[in-house]
Each structure stands twice: as structure tokens, then as C-alpha cells.
Amino acid sequence: LWNGSFPFYPGTRVCFPFDTTQAVIVSIFLSLLATFIIILPGIRGRRRLFWFLRVVMGLFVGAVVLTIQFTGDWETGWVTANTSYKSFSGALVNVDVGLHIGLAGVNVTLVGNPVNQINETINYNEHFAWSFGADYDHSYSEGLERGLPNPILYVAEKFTTQSPCGVHRQQYRISRHYASLTLWMAFCTWFVSILLFSMPILLYGSYMLLLTATLMLFSLLFFFTARNTLKCPIQFGPASLKTDYGGSFWLTLSTGLLCLLLGLGIIILNSVQPEKLKLVFNLDERKGEE
């Protein structure tokens, strides 16, 4: 014991890139999908396929809109560099430094090449939150008190409110808050569209689906605007850490375009061939039985 406590790592490391929140959301939607699959044999004929496709599409869109709120790979970047490991030490280590930016904060990863160097295991992943109710500067100060490695502190310092770069205030934090807000609105409009399709009020349901797509694409616009604003470089000697769009960005873009195509398709089909649209939504009992 040291001062009456176990001398272990004082903070809980964040599981990245798939944390417990994402696991809970995915589990809930998979449970809903499994429930619908169980009752699928009770639906007869062609209606079974159409009903299954509607369920899969609806659950997929809802799961994506909700999950991407908590992912940390909207923007990612890696660099391999020889850099100092600790303050007041001239020892250099060869490491991979990773930066993963999400709507709720940043993850900084540090992995040694090899992992064991200078009699230590270099394998870190630290999360610094900037969501509502979180104090980024306080998280950074805690990292300083714990004595985190220099590369992690150097990257994290770029996003503090006191940084000369102004990245935290002018770019990422505010734009991510607006992007998160539009995605919560998109989740609400998706839920309303599911209710309208179930009533069924197909035309208004397609309008809400288009609104969902518009909100998702607007969230990407906020993200894109902040990313392309001039910011300070993250330099490790001659090597520079540069980031690019991550998996969450492309998933949001593809899902938004999918909602846009589905909404437009329903509107066009309702104008051109409403009978086929009713068949897809199981509204024409006679043709459905055929």
C-alpha cells in the first residue's frame, strides 16, 4: 500500500473504439430485430419480405443515428515518430500516436514500437471529454497530475481553451455541439416517421424521412466546416499528425443519403403508382394475398 491505498492507475481507461454505451444501443436494436424475426413466420406470402425489409431499414437508420452520437472516430489520424516519453528525461521512444475525434471529445492513443521500451509498457488510450456537463480543461489538468506521457499531453493541449490555437473554442467543440444537436433532432424525426408509416400515413412519413436525411447531412456540414478551418499543426519533429474522415463520418453520410433516396422514392411512387406503394406497405389486402 502507498498512503493507505493501492498504487494502481488512478483513472479508468476508456474502451476504444467500442464502449459500453455503443454496446447497449446495439444490443437493444438487435433484440428488437430478433423479436421481429421471431414473429416473421406468422406473416403470409409476399408481405413477409416487404415487412422484413421495412423493419430492417427502420432499425438500421435508428441504430446509426443514435450510435454515432457516442462514437469517437468521426476524424482519425496516426503518426509514427521518435519523441520524448517523459518530462525531465532525455530518453527517446519510437511510438505510434493516434488522434480520434468524436462529438463528445477526443481520444489520444499512444503505442510503442515495440510496446516494451525503457523498462516500461507504452500502451495508452486517454479520453478527454468536451460534451455538455464535461470540463475539458479539468480532464487535461488531471492528466497532468497523473503524469501522462508527453505525446498525449502535447496533443490534448491543442484542444484546451487556453491554447493559442483556439481549436477548442472556435472549431471542434462548438461545431460538435451543433452536429450532436441536429443528430438528436434527426433521431426524433426518424421516430416520428416510424409512427407515421405504422398508422399508416405514408406521404407524411416520407416527409419526415426526408427531414431526417436533411438533419443528418446538416450535421456533416457543421463537421466539415470546422475541420477545414485553419488550425495549428501537431508536429513531432519532422513528422506531422494529420487527420482524415473516419468511419462515423462515412456511415452518417451513407445513411443520410439512404434516407433521402427512400423518402424521395416513396413520394414518387405515391404519385406515379400508388397501388404498388400500398402493396409494399401491406395496405391492399387483396393483392397482398395474391
N, C-alpha and C positions, 0 to 999 in steps of 0.2 A: 504494500500500500504506500501511497505518497500523499501525505497530509490527510490520511483517513479515507482516501478514495483510490479506485483502481486507475492506474496511469494509462488508460486506453484513449483512443482517438475521441475527442470530446464531442464531435458533431456527427450526425447521421448522414452518410453519403447518399446522394440521390441516385436511384437506379436509372440508368440512361441507356437507350432512348425510350424504354417502355416502362413507365412507372405504374404504381398501383391504381391510380385514377384511370388511366387508359385501360388497364386490365378489367376494372369494374365495369366501365362503359361497354367494352367489347363483350364481356360476359353477359350483360343484360340483353344486348341486342341479339346475341347468339341464342340465348334462352328463348327470346320471343320467336326467332326463326325456327328453332326446334319445335316449339309449340304449334306453330302454323303447319310445319311439315307433318306433325302427328295427325292433324285433322284433314290433311290434304286428300287422303283416300276417300273421304266422305263426299267429295265434290265430283260430279259425273262429267264425262265427255270432255269436249274442248275447253269448257270453262275452267277445268282444273289447271291447264297450262297458263291461261291468261291470269288467273287468280294468283298462281305461284309467282309469275313474273312481276305482277304488281306488288306483292309482298316483299320480294327480294329487292326491287328497286327502291321502294319506300324505306325499308330498314337500312339499306346501304347509304342512302343520302342522309338520313337522320344520324347514323353512326358516325359518318365522316364529319358532318357539321359540328357534332358535339365533341368528338375526339380531338380534332385539330386545335381546339382551344387549349389543350394541355400538352401538346407535343412540343418538342424542343428542337426540331430540325427544319424550321422554315428557311433558315440560312445556315450553311455549314462551310467550314474551311479547315484545312490541315496544312502544317508546315513542319519540315524536318530541319532541325538546327542544332548547332553546338552553342550552348548558353550556360550561364552560371546557374547553380542549383539553389544556393542559399546565400543570404546576406552575410557579409564579413567573411566570405570564403572565396578563394580564387579557383576552386575546383570547377572544371567544365564538364558537362554531361551532354551526350547525344540523345535527343528526345524528339518525340512527335508531339506537337502542340495542336490541339483541336479546339475550335470555337463553334458552338452550336447555339443559334439564337432562335428563341421562340416568342410567343406572345406574352408569356409570363415572366421571362427572364432569360439569362444566358447560362450555358453550361461550358465550363472550360476543362478540357481533358489534357492530361499530361502523362505520356507513356514513354518509358526509357527504351533505348535501343543499345543493349538489351535491357530488360526490366531491372535487373540487379546491377547497380553501379555504385561505386564509392561506398560499399558496405550498406547500401540501402535499397529498398524496393521502390522504384519510381513508377507508380501506377495510381494516378489521382483522377477524380472526377468531381468537380465542385459546381454547385448551383448557386447563382446569385439572382434573387427574385426582384422584380420591379412591378409586379401586379398591384392592384389596389389593396391597400392594407399592408403592403410589404415595404420595408425600408432598405433600398439597395445599399446606401452608404453604410448602414448599420451592419449589413451582411459582409460588406467589404472590410469594415473595421474588425469584425470577428475573425475574418481570415487573417488579418494582420496579427491579431493577438495569438492565434493558434500557430503562427509561424509557417504559413503555407509557402510552398516553393516560389521562387522569384518569377518564373514564367507565368504562373497562374495569376499572381498579384499584378503583374505588368499588364496582362490582357484585361483583367477585371477592372483595373484602374481607368481604362479608357472610357468606361461607361458610367463613372461616378459623376455626381452633379458638380464636383469641384474640378473636374478635368478641363483643361484648356480647350479640348476638342469640342466640347459641347454636344457630344454624341448622345448622352443620356437625356438631356433636356430637349434638344432640337430635333432629334431624329427618331431613335428607336422607341423610347419609352412612350411618347405621346402618340406616335403613329400606331404602335402596337395596341394601345388602349382603344383607339378608334376602330382598328381592324377587329379586335375582340368584340366590341360593342355591335358592329354590323353582323358578325357571325352569330351572336346571340339573337339578334333580330331575325336572321335567316333561319335559325332553329325554330323560332316561334312561327314564322310563315310556313315552314315545312310542316309543322304540326297542324296548322290550320288547313293546309292543302290536303293532308291525310283525312281530316274530318270531312271536308267538302267532297272528296272523292268517295267517301263511305256513305254519304247521305242518300243518293249521290247528286251532287251539283257539279257536273263535270267542267263546265265553262269557267266558273269562278274558281274551281280547284286548279285549273290550268293557269289562271291569272296569278294565283298565289305561288304556284310553282315558278312562274317567270319572275316574280318578285324575289323568291328565294335565290334564283340564279343571279339576279341583279345585285343583291346584297353580297353574295359570295364574291362576285367579280369586283365589287367596290372595295371589299376588304383587301383584295390583292392590289388594288390601285393605291391604297394607303401604304401597303408594304413596299410596293415598287417605288413610290415617291421618296420614302425615307432611305431606301437602300442606295438610290442613285444620287443622293445629296453628298457633296464633298465631305469627307471625313478624314481623320488622322490615320496614317498608315500604322500597322502593327508590325514593327521591324525587329527581327532577331539577327543582328549583324547584317550580312548580305542577303539573308533570306527574309521574305515578306509573307505574312499570313494574309491570304486573300480568301474571301468567302464567295459562295455561289448559291443559287437557289437550291433548297433541299427538298426532300420528299413531300413534306406537308404542303409546300407551295404548289407543286405539280399536282398533288392529289386534290387540292382545293380548286385549282384551275379546271381539271378534267371533270370534277363533279359539278361545278358551276355550269360548264358547257353542256353536260349531260342534262341537267335540269332545264337549261334553255331549249335544247332540242326537243325534250319531252313536252314541255309546255307549248311550244310552237306547233309540234306535231298534233297535239290534242286539239288545239284551236283550228288548225287547218282541216283535220279530219272531221271536226264538228260542223264545219261549213260545207265541205265537199261531200262527204259520205257519213252522215250521222248514224245511219243504221249499223255500219261496221264498228263505229265507236261504241255504240250500245252493246254490240256483241262482245267487244273486248272487255267492257265493264260489267258483263252479265246482266244487262238490262232487258234484253229481248229474250224472254223465256222460250218462245217457240224455236227461234234459230239456235239458241243455246242447246236445247235438247237434240236438235238435228246434228 
